[in-house]
Amino acid sequence: MARPCNVSPRAPGLTGWRLAPVWAAALILSPASVLADDDDSAAAPQDFAFHGQLTFTDQGNLAFKAPYSGRQSLPPIAEGRETTDVTAFIGIRPWANGEIWINPEFDQGFGLHDTLGVAGFPSGEAYKIGRDTFYLRLQRLFLRQTFNLGGGTSKVDPDINQLSGAQSANRVVVTIGRFGVTDIFDTNSYAHDPRNDFLNWAIIEAGTFDYAADAWGYTVGASAEWYQGPWTWRLGVFDLSKIPNSEKLDTRFGQFQVVGELERRWAVSGKVGALKITGYLSRGRMGLYSEAIALGEQLDEAPSVALVRRYRSRPGVSANLQQDLGDGFGVFARAGWSKGDVEPYEFADIDETVSAGVSIKGDHWRRKEDTLAIGGVIDQISKIHQEYLADGGLGILIGDGRLPIPGTENILETYYNIGVTSFLHLSIDYQFVDHPAYNTDRGPVSIFAARLHAQF
């Protein structure tokens, strides 16, 4: 399998940290941020909106036990990296119930060891691309059209990629263009946003959800959502990368993914909850681990799925639960499975996953803008996937060169999010990673992070 598309090695520095206060000040002092707090303005329907966000994350791991390391191992020495992203969200309403949004973004920085070494990678703010200097990307450009079907009308508040207005309870929403699959599928109120809640990839999404995306997490496609009472049905078709885990999408749409989701919502004594079942089927050129191992034995070298790719399918399914318990308490859980004899195409080296956690608002200690949360995830790979790594194969994010005693990768994450103001938050995050890359010989690893997030 191709190595994640990191552009260049990085010497540790404070580039993002030096710029972060400047960007944060610009966001805080922006006239638009003042308008965003104006209740009268928020209640009015919008034909145009401009929002912005800055997120700076500084993350590092302590030294840990590792008798050996491979090409894609997390180094056992103490290491620190930082990432910064600055995004503009520009929206217009071209006609009734229609919205067009464009999201240009400046990115800079690196994940730990160039986003390698842990299957459930510890920073959702780190892409598979790393650069020292800021570079501009157009992450989203999409049209959303809502078809109201009755059943009562509710207010829609202005938000990131959402114009204020009104919508009916029963409706169909069609989205087409460039956006993230997880903008619509596998969402969760407590574990989904690395700019505001958990950071770990396998906690903010189901680790088995191998959703279509380029190396930054975005793709081209279309989705339809049908809201009817407490139910929602979602269906989408999206473009896969040209080759697994790469920068460029398949321009001919010859490799694609179909995603479906069924959601059931409820309220018990005013406490809302939801369950989502998400399934996907990817159709593209992917390798079988068994064929890669057999070819590696013939050539007397480490196996590589890149050498045995054929056009085939890879399915997966996951469940996603969230429940408000009242008094600022909320819980979440996910479980997922994907076909473990075929290489993952885009996301992570995870074939089975279970995660859960709790989120607590700071009202209980007179800090209503604060949040304390803790979550954990257990990830696993199939037996043939283990054999592939044991023979020296490389995955999307992992590859220690050997795997003599495989185990589950177990991760515990906790964060405290401090609401400095309504639009500026500072978070402290800690992750404990046991058996990184499913290797019981290496670790455990302690990973710390500080995150600054400003948004209007």
Phi, psi and chi 1 to 4 in degrees:
 res  aa     phi    psi   chi1   chi2   chi3   chi4
   1 MET       -  142.7  176.8  177.4  -70.7      -
   2 ALA   -63.7  143.6      -      -      -      -
   3 ARG   -69.8  146.5 -173.4  175.9 -175.4  -88.6
   4 PRO   -50.7  145.1  -30.8   37.1      -      -
   5 CYS   -81.6   65.5  -53.6      -      -      -
   6 ASN   -83.3  136.6  -57.7  -66.1      -      -
   7 VAL   -84.0  -42.5  173.6      -      -      -
   8 SER  -154.0  153.3   62.4      -      -      -
   9 PRO   -68.5  156.5   26.0  -33.7      -      -
  10 ARG  -128.3  130.9  175.9 -174.2 -179.9  -84.2
  11 ALA   -83.7  136.6      -      -      -      -
  12 PRO   -55.8  139.1  -25.1   34.9      -      -
  13 GLY  -160.4 -174.7      -      -      -      -
  14 LEU  -123.0   30.3  -63.9  174.6      -      -
  15 THR   -55.3  -52.4  -53.5      -      -      -
  16 GLY   -64.4  -39.2      -      -      -      -
  17 TRP   -64.7  -38.2  176.9 -110.1      -      -
  18 ARG   -65.4  -35.8  -70.3  170.3 -178.2  156.9
  19 LEU   -85.2  -23.1  -69.0  175.7      -      -
  20 ALA   -58.3  -46.9      -      -      -      -
  21 PRO   -61.4  -34.2  -23.1   35.0      -      -
  22 VAL   -65.1  -47.4  176.5      -      -      -
  23 TRP   -65.7  -39.9  -75.4  107.2      -      -
  24 ALA   -62.7  -42.5      -      -      -      -
  25 ALA   -63.0  -39.8      -      -      -      -
  26 ALA   -62.3  -40.4      -      -      -      -
  27 LEU   -68.0  -43.6  -69.6  173.7      -      -
  28 ILE   -65.2  -39.1  -66.3  166.9      -      -
  29 LEU   -87.7   -3.8  -63.1  175.5      -      -
  30 SER   -62.2  137.2  165.9      -      -      -
  31 PRO   -57.4  -32.6  -22.6   31.8      -      -
  32 ALA   -63.2  -31.0      -      -      -      -
  33 SER   -69.4  -31.1   67.7      -      -      -
  34 VAL   -68.3  -42.4  177.4      -      -      -
  35 LEU   -64.4  -33.8  -69.8  174.8      -      -
  36 ALA   -64.0  -23.3      -      -      -      -
  37 ASP   -92.6   -0.2  -72.2  -23.0      -      -
  38 ASP   -86.1  112.4 -173.6  -26.9      -      -
  39 ASP   -60.6  -39.2  -71.2  -21.6      -      -
  40 ASP   -64.0  -41.6  -67.0  -25.5      -      -
  41 SER   -65.2  -38.3  173.2      -      -      -
  42 ALA   -66.0  -28.6      -      -      -      -
  43 ALA   -80.2  -18.5      -      -      -      -
  44 ALA   -80.4  140.9      -      -      -      -
  45 PRO   -60.2  146.9  -21.1   32.5      -      -
  46 GLN  -115.3  143.2  -70.9  178.0  -65.0      -
  47 ASP  -108.3  -13.6  -69.1  -36.0      -      -
  48 PHE  -151.5  145.3  172.0   80.2      -      -
  49 ALA  -149.8  147.6      -      -      -      -
  50 PHE  -135.0  124.0  175.0   79.7      -      -
  51 HIS  -128.1  165.5  -60.2  -84.1      -      -
  52 GLY  -149.1  159.5      -      -      -      -
  53 GLN  -149.2  150.1   78.2   82.9   31.5      -
  54 LEU  -131.1  134.4  167.2  132.7      -      -
  55 THR  -132.8  124.0  -55.2      -      -      -
  56 PHE  -118.1  128.0  167.9   76.4      -      -
  57 THR  -127.6  127.4  -56.9      -      -      -
  58 ASP  -114.6  118.4 -161.1  -10.6      -      -
  59 GLN  -131.5  142.0 -172.2  171.3   65.2      -
  60 GLY  -151.3  155.1      -      -      -      -
  61 ASN  -115.8  151.3   64.2  -86.3      -      -
  62 LEU   -81.4  161.6  -59.2 -178.3      -      -
  63 ALA   -63.1  149.8      -      -      -      -
  64 PHE  -147.8  169.5   61.5   93.9      -      -
  65 LYS   -74.1  131.3  179.2 -163.9   73.8  170.9
  66 ALA  -159.2  101.6      -      -      -      -
  67 PRO   -68.2  -17.0   22.9  -32.7      -      -
  68 TYR  -157.0  162.6   53.0   84.3      -      -
  69 SER  -142.9  153.8  -64.2      -      -      -
  70 GLY  -116.7 -170.9      -      -      -      -
  71 ARG   -61.3  -33.7  -77.5  177.3   54.0 -170.1
  72 GLN  -117.7   31.3  -64.7 -173.7  177.1      -
  73 SER   -87.5  148.3  -63.4      -      -      -
  74 LEU   -69.8  122.9 -170.1   67.7      -      -
  75 PRO   -60.9  141.8  -23.2   34.1      -      -
  76 PRO   -77.2   -1.4   27.3  -34.2      -      -
  77 ILE   -87.8  160.2   60.5  174.0      -      -
  78 ALA   -65.1  134.8      -      -      -      -
  79 GLU  -145.6  146.6  179.2 -173.7   46.1      -
  80 GLY  -133.4  144.2      -      -      -      -
  81 ARG  -143.7  159.5  -69.8  -68.0 -176.2  -96.5
  82 GLU  -135.9  154.8   50.8   79.5   16.2      -
  83 THR  -135.0  148.7   57.6      -      -      -
  84 THR  -138.7  135.3  -51.9      -      -      -
  85 ASP  -137.8  140.0   52.4   72.4      -      -
  86 VAL  -127.4  121.1 -176.1      -      -      -
  87 THR  -125.6  139.5  -42.8      -      -      -
  88 ALA  -107.2  139.4      -      -      -      -
  89 PHE  -120.6  106.7  -53.9   87.7      -      -
  90 ILE  -116.1  122.6  -54.7  165.6      -      -
  91 GLY  -131.0  145.1      -      -      -      -
  92 ILE  -134.2  156.3   62.0  170.5      -      -
  93 ARG  -110.2  101.1 -168.1 -176.8  -59.4  -79.8
  94 PRO   -75.1  -24.7   28.0  -34.0      -      -
  95 TRP  -159.6  177.2   49.7   71.5      -      -
  96 ALA   -58.2  128.8      -      -      -      -
  97 ASN    64.3   14.6  -58.5  -43.3      -      -
  98 GLY  -110.5  148.1      -      -      -      -
  99 GLU  -140.3  137.9  -59.9  176.3   49.0      -
 100 ILE  -118.8  127.7  -64.1  175.2      -      -
 101 TRP  -125.3  142.3  -74.9   93.0      -      -
 102 ILE  -131.3  134.1 -177.5  171.5      -      -
 103 ASN  -127.4   82.8  -65.5  177.2      -      -
 104 PRO   -73.8  146.6   25.7  -31.8      -      -
 105 GLU  -144.3  137.8 -179.5  173.8  -75.4      -
 106 PHE   -99.0  129.1  -75.8   98.1      -      -
 107 ASP  -124.3  152.8  -65.8  -53.4      -      -
 108 GLN  -161.0  147.7  177.6  -87.5  -25.1      -
 109 GLY   112.0 -176.4      -      -      -      -
 110 PHE  -140.6  149.3  -67.6   77.3      -      -
 111 GLY   -79.9  167.2      -      -      -      -
 112 LEU   -54.5  130.5  -67.8  174.0      -      -
 113 HIS    48.0   47.7 -168.6   48.2      -      -
 114 ASP    54.7   40.8  -72.5   -9.6      -      -
 115 THR    59.2   52.7  -41.7      -      -      -
 116 LEU  -139.8  156.4  -64.9  171.3      -      -
 117 GLY   109.7  -16.5      -      -      -      -
 118 VAL  -136.5  130.0 -174.8      -      -      -
 119 ALA   -64.8  -49.0      -      -      -      -
 120 GLY   -87.4   85.4      -      -      -      -
 121 PHE   -65.0  141.7 -164.9   74.9      -      -
 122 PRO   -78.4   -1.3   24.4  -33.6      -      -
 123 SER  -139.1  112.5  177.7      -      -      -
 124 GLY   -73.3   -6.4      -      -      -      -
 125 GLU   -89.8   -4.5  -83.3  -67.1  -79.7      -
 126 ALA  -101.8  123.7      -      -      -      -
 127 TYR   -88.0  176.0  -59.5  127.3      -      -
 128 LYS   -82.7    5.7  -63.9  170.8 -175.5  173.8
 129 ILE  -115.3  133.9  -60.3  -66.1      -      -
 130 GLY  -132.0  135.2      -      -      -      -
 131 ARG  -145.3  148.4  -67.0  179.9 -175.3  169.4
 132 ASP   -70.2  -39.1  -84.2  -43.8      -      -
 133 THR  -103.5  159.8   57.1      -      -      -
 134 PHE   -66.8  141.7  -81.1   95.4      -      -
 135 TYR  -136.9  152.9   59.7   97.2      -      -
 136 LEU  -100.6  132.8  178.4   63.5      -      -
 137 ARG  -130.9  144.9  -67.8  -82.6  -58.6  176.0
 138 LEU   -94.4   98.6 -179.6   61.0      -      -
 139 GLN   -80.6  -37.6  -55.6  -67.9   36.9      -
 140 ARG  -135.8  142.2  -64.7 -176.8 -176.5   88.4
 141 LEU  -154.8  102.0  174.6   57.5      -      -
 142 PHE  -145.1  158.8   64.8   87.8      -      -
 143 LEU  -110.9  132.4  164.8   68.3      -      -
 144 ARG  -120.3  128.2 -178.8 -166.5  -60.4  123.2
 145 GLN  -124.5  128.9 -178.5   67.8   45.8      -
 146 THR  -107.8  132.4  -60.6      -      -      -
 147 PHE  -113.6  106.0  -59.0   90.9      -      -
 148 ASN   -75.9  135.3  -69.5  -47.9      -      -
 149 LEU  -120.0   10.3  -55.0  176.9      -      -
 150 GLY    92.1 -167.3      -      -      -      -
 151 GLY    91.1   17.8      -      -      -      -
 152 GLY   100.8  150.9      -      -      -      -
 153 THR  -115.2  140.1  -58.9      -      -      -
 154 SER  -128.8  156.9   60.9      -      -      -
 155 LYS   -78.7  142.1  173.5 -175.0  171.2 -176.0
 156 VAL  -112.1  118.7  177.6      -      -      -
 157 ASP   -81.7  152.2  -66.5  -37.8      -      -
 158 PRO   -69.3  142.0   26.6  -34.4      -      -
 159 ASP  -161.1  179.1 -156.8  -11.3      -      -
 160 ILE   -57.5  125.0  -62.8  -64.6      -      -
 161 ASN    56.2   34.5  -72.8  -27.8      -      -
 162 GLN  -152.1  116.7  177.8  176.7  -72.4      -
 163 LEU   -82.4  145.9  -65.5  173.0      -      -
 164 SER   -72.9  156.1   67.2      -      -      -
 165 GLY   163.4 -139.2      -      -      -      -
 166 ALA  -144.9  154.9      -      -      -      -
 167 GLN  -148.5  155.9   64.1 -172.8   14.4      -
 168 SER   -86.9  156.7   63.4      -      -      -
 169 ALA   -62.3  -41.5      -      -      -      -
 170 ASN   -98.0  125.3  -57.9  -32.6      -      -
 171 ARG  -163.7  163.3   61.4 -169.0 -177.1  -82.8
 172 VAL  -119.2  131.7  171.4      -      -      -
 173 VAL  -121.3  123.0 -179.6      -      -      -
 174 VAL  -112.7  129.8  176.3      -      -      -
 175 THR  -124.0  132.2  -53.5      -      -      -
 176 ILE  -142.7  139.9 -175.5  168.6      -      -
 177 GLY   135.6 -146.4      -      -      -      -
 178 ARG  -105.8  121.6  177.4  175.0  170.4   80.7
 179 PHE  -164.8 -175.8   54.5   97.8      -      -
 180 GLY   -96.2  137.4      -      -      -      -
 181 VAL   -56.3  -39.2  173.5      -      -      -
 182 THR   -79.2    1.6   54.9      -      -      -
 183 ASP   -66.1  -26.6  -68.7  -13.6      -      -
 184 ILE  -118.2  -38.8  -66.0  173.9      -      -
 185 PHE  -103.4  147.4  -63.4   88.8      -      -
 186 ASP    61.3   32.6 -165.3   35.6      -      -
 187 THR   -78.5  154.3   63.4      -      -      -
 188 ASN  -153.2  134.8 -169.6  -67.6      -      -
 189 SER   -66.7  -22.4  -61.8      -      -      -
 190 TYR  -110.1  -17.6  -55.0  109.9      -      -
 191 ALA  -149.1   85.9      -      -      -      -
 192 HIS  -161.2  -15.5 -172.7   63.1      -      -
 193 ASP  -125.0  101.9 -177.8    2.2      -      -
 194 PRO   -68.1   -8.8   26.2  -35.0      -      -
 195 ARG   -86.2  -14.3  -68.3  169.7  176.5  168.4
 196 ASN  -132.8  -28.5  -69.8  -71.9      -      -
 197 ASP  -122.5 -123.4   52.2   64.6      -      -
 198 PHE   -70.2  158.1  -68.8   94.4      -      -
 199 LEU  -103.7  -30.9  -78.4  168.3      -      -
 200 ASN   -66.7  135.0 -168.5  -82.7      -      -
 201 TRP   -56.1  -40.7  -74.7   21.2      -      -
 202 ALA   -84.9    0.1      -      -      -      -
 203 ILE  -104.2  -37.9  -64.7  180.0      -      -
 204 ILE   -76.8  -19.2   59.9  175.5      -      -
 205 GLU  -137.4  164.9  -44.0  -67.5   -9.2      -
 206 ALA   -67.7  124.7      -      -      -      -
 207 GLY   -60.8  -22.5      -      -      -      -
 208 THR   -86.9   -6.6   55.2      -      -      -
 209 PHE   -78.3   91.2 -173.0   15.7      -      -
 210 ASP   -83.6   64.1 -169.2   23.3      -      -
 211 TYR   -72.2  148.2   58.9   89.9      -      -
 212 ALA   -61.2  134.0      -      -      -      -
 213 ALA  -174.2  154.2      -      -      -      -
 214 ASP   -81.3 -172.3   59.0   18.0      -      -
 215 ALA   -66.8  -11.4      -      -      -      -
 216 TRP   -99.4   -7.4  -70.3  -92.7      -      -
 217 GLY    99.2   15.6      -      -      -      -
 218 TYR  -125.1  157.6  -60.2   90.1      -      -
 219 THR  -150.7 -176.5 -174.0      -      -      -
 220 VAL  -114.9  136.5  172.7      -      -      -
 221 GLY   175.6 -163.3      -      -      -      -
 222 ALA  -147.2  148.6      -      -      -      -
 223 SER  -141.2  155.8   69.6      -      -      -
 224 ALA  -131.8  136.2      -      -      -      -
 225 GLU  -124.8  130.9  -55.0  170.2   77.0      -
 226 TRP  -117.1  109.5  177.8   20.0      -      -
 227 TYR   -95.2  122.6  -66.4   80.5      -      -
 228 GLN  -141.5  103.7 -171.8   70.1   32.8      -
 229 GLY    60.2 -128.8      -      -      -      -
 230 PRO   -85.2    3.7   31.7  -35.3      -      -
 231 TRP  -109.3  150.1  -63.6   89.8      -      -
 232 THR  -139.3  132.5  -60.1      -      -      -
 233 TRP  -110.3  132.1  -67.9  -96.1      -      -
 234 ARG  -126.6  142.3  -61.3 -177.9  176.9   92.2
 235 LEU  -144.6  135.1 -177.2   66.4      -      -
 236 GLY  -144.6  153.8      -      -      -      -
 237 VAL  -127.3  128.7 -179.2      -      -      -
 238 PHE  -137.3  154.9  -56.7   97.2      -      -
 239 ASP   -84.6  132.9 -164.0   14.8      -      -
 240 LEU   -85.6  167.5  -70.5  172.0      -      -
 241 SER   -64.3  161.3  -62.3      -      -      -
 242 LYS   -62.3  -45.1 -171.9  173.3 -177.3  179.8
 243 ILE  -128.8  156.3   60.4  173.6      -      -
 244 PRO   -52.9  135.3  -29.2   36.8      -      -
 245 ASN    61.4   51.3 -175.3   40.3      -      -
 246 SER  -130.4  174.7   62.8      -      -      -
 247 GLU   -77.2  -32.8  -61.9 -179.8   50.6      -
 248 LYS  -105.5  139.7  -63.2 -178.8  179.7  179.2
 249 LEU   -80.7  160.5  -62.5  173.4      -      -
 250 ASP   -72.4  106.5 -176.0  -11.9      -      -
 251 THR   -65.0  -22.3   55.4      -      -      -
 252 ARG   -92.3   -3.7  -62.7  179.3  -59.8  172.8
 253 PHE    59.3   25.6 -138.1   97.0      -      -
 254 GLY   -75.7  -21.6      -      -      -      -
 255 GLN  -114.8  125.9  -58.6 -177.1  107.1      -
 256 PHE  -149.1  172.9   63.3   92.2      -      -
 257 GLN  -138.0  138.0 -178.6  178.5   84.6      -
 258 VAL  -108.5  130.0  178.3      -      -      -
 259 VAL  -124.4  133.5 -174.7      -      -      -
 260 GLY  -127.7  149.6      -      -      -      -
 261 GLU  -148.6  137.6 -175.1  171.5   86.8      -
 262 LEU  -118.3  127.3  175.2   61.9      -      -
 263 GLU  -121.2  137.4  177.2 -176.7    3.9      -
 264 ARG  -124.9  123.5  175.3   63.9  162.4   88.9
 265 ARG  -107.5  155.1  -63.7  176.0  -62.9  -81.5
 266 TRP  -153.9  168.1   58.3   79.1      -      -
 267 ALA  -142.3  126.7      -      -      -      -
 268 VAL  -120.5  113.7  179.1      -      -      -
 269 SER    55.0   38.2  -59.9      -      -      -
 270 GLY    81.1    1.2      -      -      -      -
 271 LYS  -100.8  114.9  -58.9  173.6 -178.8   62.9
 272 VAL   -87.4  150.9  -62.3      -      -      -
 273 GLY  -149.9  170.3      -      -      -      -
 274 ALA  -157.8  149.2      -      -      -      -
 275 LEU  -127.0  130.8  174.7   65.4      -      -
 276 LYS  -123.0  133.2  -59.3  175.0 -177.0  178.6
 277 ILE  -111.8  118.9  -54.5  -62.6      -      -
 278 THR  -117.6  131.6  -52.2      -      -      -
 279 GLY  -129.8  149.5      -      -      -      -
 280 TYR  -139.7  156.7   74.7   86.7      -      -
 281 LEU  -138.4  115.9  179.1   69.0      -      -
 282 SER   -96.9  138.0  -63.5      -      -      -
 283 ARG  -124.5  109.2  -70.9  -75.4  -66.7  162.3
 284 GLY  -169.5 -175.2      -      -      -      -
 285 ARG   -83.9  105.1  -70.6  177.5   56.0   81.0
 286 MET  -132.0  154.9  -66.6  170.3  -86.1      -
 287 GLY  -101.3  148.2      -      -      -      -
 288 LEU   -91.0  136.0  -69.0  176.4      -      -
 289 TYR   -62.8  -38.0  -68.5  119.5      -      -
 290 SER   -62.1  -41.6   57.8      -      -      -
 291 GLU   -68.6  -38.2  -67.2 -177.5   -1.5      -
 292 ALA   -64.3  -41.3      -      -      -      -
 293 ILE   -64.7  -44.1  -67.8  168.8      -      -
 294 ALA   -62.3  -43.2      -      -      -      -
 295 LEU   -66.8  -39.2 -179.4   60.0      -      -
 296 GLY   -61.2  -37.9      -      -      -      -
 297 GLU   -67.4  -38.0  -69.4  173.7  -10.4      -
 298 GLN   -64.9  -39.8  -67.5  176.7   20.6      -
 299 LEU   -88.5   -6.1  -59.5  176.3      -      -
 300 ASP    56.7   49.6 -167.0   23.8      -      -
 301 GLU  -149.2  171.4   59.6 -175.5   32.4      -
 302 ALA   -62.2  141.6      -      -      -      -
 303 PRO   -69.4  151.8   26.6  -34.6      -      -
 304 SER  -142.4  119.4  171.5      -      -      -
 305 VAL   -66.3  -21.2  -73.0      -      -      -
 306 ALA   -62.5  -23.5      -      -      -      -
 307 LEU   -86.8   -9.3  -59.3  178.5      -      -
 308 VAL  -127.3   25.7  -65.1      -      -      -
 309 ARG   -73.5  132.9  -75.4  176.0  178.4  148.6
 310 ARG  -135.8  161.8  -57.7  -72.9 -174.2  -86.4
 311 TYR   -72.9  116.5 -160.6   83.1      -      -
 312 ARG  -154.0 -177.5   52.7  173.8   51.5   96.0
 313 SER  -110.7  153.3  -61.7      -      -      -
 314 ARG  -140.1  112.1 -173.9  171.6 -168.3  -94.3
 315 PRO   -98.2  164.9   33.6  -32.1      -      -
 316 GLY  -163.2  158.5      -      -      -      -
 317 VAL  -146.8  148.4   64.0      -      -      -
 318 SER  -148.4  157.3   59.9      -      -      -
 319 ALA  -118.8  144.6      -      -      -      -
 320 ASN  -139.6  116.2  174.8   -9.5      -      -
 321 LEU  -118.6  138.9  172.9   70.6      -      -
 322 GLN  -139.7  144.8   65.4  178.7   58.3      -
 323 GLN  -149.5  124.4  179.4   63.1   55.8      -
 324 ASP   -78.4  126.9  173.4   23.2      -      -
 325 LEU  -101.0   -1.4  -59.8  179.2      -      -
 326 GLY    86.8  163.4      -      -      -      -
 327 ASP    56.3   32.4  -64.7  -35.0      -      -
 328 GLY    82.9    3.5      -      -      -      -
 329 PHE   -96.4  137.8  -74.9   80.2      -      -
 330 GLY  -143.7  147.1      -      -      -      -
 331 VAL  -125.2  156.4  -65.3      -      -      -
 332 PHE  -144.9  159.1   68.3   90.8      -      -
 333 ALA  -158.4  146.9      -      -      -      -
 334 ARG  -137.6  153.4  -74.7 -173.3  175.8   95.9
 335 ALA  -146.5  140.8      -      -      -      -
 336 GLY  -150.7  156.7      -      -      -      -
 337 TRP  -140.6  143.6  168.6   90.7      -      -
 338 SER  -139.7  160.8   57.9      -      -      -
 339 LYS   -67.1  112.2 -170.4  171.1  173.8   57.6
 340 GLY   -86.5   -2.3      -      -      -      -
 341 ASP   -95.3   -4.3   60.9  -20.0      -      -
 342 VAL  -112.2  141.7 -175.1      -      -      -
 343 GLU   -62.9  140.1   64.9  169.9  -44.1      -
 344 PRO   -61.4  144.4  -19.1   31.4      -      -
 345 TYR   -90.7  -42.8 -157.9   95.6      -      -
 346 GLU  -126.3  -37.8  -50.5  -81.0   28.9      -
 347 PHE   -96.8  -76.1 -173.1   48.0      -      -
 348 ALA  -152.8  161.6      -      -      -      -
 349 ASP   -83.9   70.6  -54.0  -80.4      -      -
 350 ILE  -138.0  124.1  -58.7  171.9      -      -
 351 ASP  -105.1  -26.1  -60.9  -32.5      -      -
 352 GLU  -141.3  144.0  -60.9  173.9   18.1      -
 353 THR  -152.1  147.2 -174.3      -      -      -
 354 VAL  -141.1  128.8  176.5      -      -      -
 355 SER  -139.0  156.2   64.6      -      -      -
 356 ALA  -162.6  160.2      -      -      -      -
 357 GLY  -175.9  178.3      -      -      -      -
 358 VAL  -135.9  144.5   59.5      -      -      -
 359 SER  -124.8  134.8  176.2      -      -      -
 360 ILE  -129.0  123.8  -50.9  168.6      -      -
 361 LYS   -76.7  154.8  -61.6  -60.5  -67.8 -177.0
 362 GLY   -82.5    9.7      -      -      -      -
 363 ASP   -56.1  -31.9  -55.8   65.8      -      -
 364 HIS   -67.6  -22.4  -62.0  -80.8      -      -
 365 TRP  -122.6   30.3   51.8   94.4      -      -
 366 ARG    61.8   35.8  -60.6 -179.9 -178.5  178.3
 367 ARG  -132.3   74.0  -66.3  -74.9  -54.4  174.2
 368 LYS   -65.4  -21.2   65.4  178.9 -177.6  177.3
 369 GLU   -88.1   -3.0  -64.5  -67.8  -25.5      -
 370 ASP   -94.4  158.8  -67.1    6.6      -      -
 371 THR  -141.1  133.6  -57.8      -      -      -
 372 LEU  -115.4  132.2  170.9   65.3      -      -
 373 ALA  -145.5  153.4      -      -      -      -
 374 ILE  -142.7  139.1 -175.5  168.6      -      -
 375 GLY  -149.1  159.6      -      -      -      -
 376 GLY  -141.2  155.7      -      -      -      -
 377 VAL  -143.2  140.5   58.9      -      -      -
 378 ILE  -117.9  119.1  -59.5  173.7      -      -
 379 ASP  -113.4  151.5  -64.3  -36.6      -      -
 380 GLN  -146.7  158.2  178.5   62.4  -71.5      -
 381 ILE  -125.1  162.2   51.7  175.8      -      -
 382 SER   -69.9  165.1   66.4      -      -      -
 383 LYS   -60.9  -42.5  -65.7  -64.2 -176.8 -178.5
 384 ILE   -70.3  -32.1 -167.7   67.3      -      -
 385 HIS   -65.4  -40.9 -162.1  162.8      -      -
 386 GLN   -61.3  -43.9  -68.8  174.1   -6.1      -
 387 GLU   -62.1  -39.6 -175.3  179.4  -16.3      -
 388 TYR   -59.7  -47.1  172.0   78.4      -      -
 389 LEU   -68.3  -36.3  -66.1  175.1      -      -
 390 ALA   -63.9  -30.1      -      -      -      -
 391 ASP   -83.7    2.2  -72.3   -8.3      -      -
 392 GLY   101.6    7.9      -      -      -      -
 393 GLY   -68.7  157.2      -      -      -      -
 394 LEU  -110.9  140.7  -61.5  178.7      -      -
 395 GLY  -102.2 -162.9      -      -      -      -
 396 ILE   -65.4  -46.7  -66.9  177.9      -      -
 397 LEU  -120.1  -14.9  -55.9 -179.6      -      -
 398 ILE  -129.2  164.8   60.7  175.7      -      -
 399 GLY   157.9   93.5      -      -      -      -
 400 ASP   -86.5   -1.0  -68.1  -24.9      -      -
 401 GLY    87.7  -18.4      -      -      -      -
 402 ARG  -160.4  163.7   65.6 -174.4   85.5  169.9
 403 LEU  -154.4   71.2 -169.8   63.1      -      -
 404 PRO   -66.7  -37.2   21.7  -31.8      -      -
 405 ILE  -130.4   87.4  -51.2  176.0      -      -
 406 PRO   -72.5  153.2   25.2  -32.8      -      -
 407 GLY  -151.2 -176.2      -      -      -      -
 408 THR   -76.8  149.6   58.1      -      -      -
 409 GLU   -92.9  117.6 -174.9 -179.0   81.3      -
 410 ASN  -113.9  126.9  -48.0  -49.4      -      -
 411 ILE  -130.8  132.3  -57.7  172.2      -      -
 412 LEU  -117.7  129.4 -179.4   69.8      -      -
 413 GLU  -129.7  139.0  178.6  177.9    4.7      -
 414 THR  -138.3  145.2 -176.5      -      -      -
 415 TYR  -142.1  155.5   72.8   85.8      -      -
 416 TYR  -125.5  119.6 -172.0   84.7      -      -
 417 ASN  -103.4  116.6 -171.5  -32.0      -      -
 418 ILE   -97.5  121.4  -55.7  166.3      -      -
 419 GLY   -83.5   93.0      -      -      -      -
 420 VAL   -64.2  -47.3 -178.8      -      -      -
 421 THR  -139.3 -177.9   69.7      -      -      -
 422 SER   -66.9  -19.9   61.0      -      -      -
 423 PHE  -121.3    8.7   42.5   83.8      -      -
 424 LEU  -135.3  122.0  178.7   64.3      -      -
 425 HIS  -128.3  144.8  -74.4 -114.2      -      -
 426 LEU  -123.8  128.9  174.6   65.6      -      -
 427 SER  -121.3  145.1  -58.4      -      -      -
 428 ILE  -115.8  130.4  -54.5  -60.6      -      -
 429 ASP  -131.3  141.0 -176.0  -80.7      -      -
 430 TYR  -133.7  137.2  169.9   72.9      -      -
 431 GLN  -130.9  136.8  -63.7  179.8   54.0      -
 432 PHE  -113.4  116.9  178.6   84.3      -      -
 433 VAL  -112.1  113.4 -178.3      -      -      -
 434 ASP  -102.1  131.6 -167.0   25.6      -      -
 435 HIS    61.8   56.9  -52.3  158.6      -      -
 436 PRO   -57.7  136.3   21.2  -32.3      -      -
 437 ALA    60.8   30.0      -      -      -      -
 438 TYR    65.6   20.4  -50.4  105.6      -      -
 439 ASN  -106.8  110.1 -163.6  -29.1      -      -
 440 THR   -73.4  -11.3   59.3      -      -      -
 441 ASP   -77.2  -20.7  -75.7  -10.5      -      -
 442 ARG  -117.0  144.8  -53.1  179.8   83.2 -110.5
 443 GLY    90.3 -169.9      -      -      -      -
 444 PRO   -74.1  166.6   28.4  -35.3      -      -
 445 VAL  -122.1  133.9 -171.0      -      -      -
 446 SER  -103.0  129.3  -74.5      -      -      -
 447 ILE  -127.2  127.5  -58.6  173.2      -      -
 448 PHE  -115.2  151.1  -62.3   85.5      -      -
 449 ALA  -149.9  148.5      -      -      -      -
 450 ALA  -121.3  136.7      -      -      -      -
 451 ARG  -132.7  128.3  174.6 -179.7   59.6 -165.7
 452 LEU  -110.3  126.2  176.2   70.6      -      -
 453 HIS  -133.2  123.5  175.4   68.7      -      -
 454 ALA  -122.3  140.3      -      -      -      -
 455 GLN  -154.3  139.3  177.3  177.7  -51.5      -
 456 PHE  -134.2      -   66.4   84.1      -      -
